[in-house]
Amino acid sequence: MQRDNYKGYAIWGHAIREQRDILAREQYAASGTVTRSGKFVEASGVLGIFESEDEAQECGLNWARAWVDNHV
């Protein structure tokens, strides 16, 4: 999970590990969360599936930034 501050909000990028088969490659589902003053504001659903944890987290952060930009 990665956290950033953006325009007065705390934003989070999440990577949820999923592995469908023991022989399959690990993949990460991306999601994002927006909070303000320690309180939940909004969360995304699954934004996509990525091969790396970092890519998934960055996708979640990008979603959260876009949400803030569209609601401030």
C-alpha positions as CSV (number, residue, x, y, z in Angstrom):
1,M,0.0,0.0,0.0
2,Q,1.3,3.4,-0.9
3,R,0.1,6.7,0.6
4,D,0.4,10.3,-0.6
5,N,-1.0,13.7,0.3
6,Y,-2.9,15.5,-2.4
7,K,-4.7,18.8,-2.2
8,G,-5.5,18.2,1.5
9,Y,-6.5,14.6,1.1
10,A,-4.7,11.4,2.1
11,I,-4.8,9.1,-0.9
12,W,-3.9,5.4,-1.0
13,G,-3.0,3.0,-3.7
14,H,-3.6,-0.7,-3.0
15,A,-2.3,-3.8,-4.6
16,I,-4.2,-7.0,-3.8
17,R,-2.3,-10.1,-4.6
18,E,-4.1,-12.8,-6.4
19,Q,-2.8,-16.1,-7.7
20,R,-5.4,-18.4,-9.3
21,D,-3.2,-21.4,-9.6
22,I,-0.1,-22.5,-7.8
23,L,1.9,-22.5,-11.0
24,A,0.4,-19.2,-12.3
25,R,2.3,-15.9,-12.0
26,E,1.3,-13.6,-9.2
27,Q,-0.9,-10.7,-10.3
28,Y,-2.1,-7.7,-8.4
29,A,-5.5,-6.1,-8.5
30,A,-5.4,-2.3,-8.1
31,S,-7.7,-0.1,-6.1
32,G,-7.6,3.4,-4.6
33,T,-8.9,5.1,-1.4
34,V,-9.4,8.8,-0.5
35,T,-9.5,10.0,3.1
36,R,-9.6,13.4,4.7
37,S,-8.9,14.2,8.3
38,G,-8.7,10.5,9.1
39,K,-12.2,9.8,7.7
40,F,-13.1,7.7,4.7
41,V,-14.3,9.7,1.7
42,E,-14.3,7.3,-1.3
43,A,-12.9,4.1,-2.6
44,S,-12.7,2.6,-6.1
45,G,-13.6,-0.9,-7.1
46,V,-10.9,-3.0,-8.8
47,L,-9.3,-0.8,-11.4
48,G,-7.3,-3.4,-13.3
49,I,-4.9,-6.3,-12.9
50,F,-1.1,-5.7,-13.0
51,E,2.0,-7.9,-13.0
52,S,3.7,-5.8,-10.3
53,E,2.7,-4.5,-7.0
54,D,4.1,-1.1,-7.7
55,E,2.1,-0.7,-10.9
56,A,-1.1,-1.6,-9.1
57,Q,-0.4,0.8,-6.3
58,E,0.4,3.6,-8.8
59,C,-2.8,3.0,-10.6
60,G,-4.7,3.3,-7.3
61,L,-3.0,6.6,-6.5
62,N,-3.7,7.9,-10.0
63,W,-7.4,7.1,-9.6
64,A,-7.5,8.8,-6.2
65,R,-5.8,12.0,-7.6
66,A,-8.4,12.0,-10.4
67,W,-11.2,11.6,-8.0
68,V,-10.0,14.6,-5.9
69,D,-9.5,16.7,-9.0
70,N,-13.1,16.0,-10.1
71,H,-14.6,16.7,-6.6
72,V,-12.8,19.7,-5.3
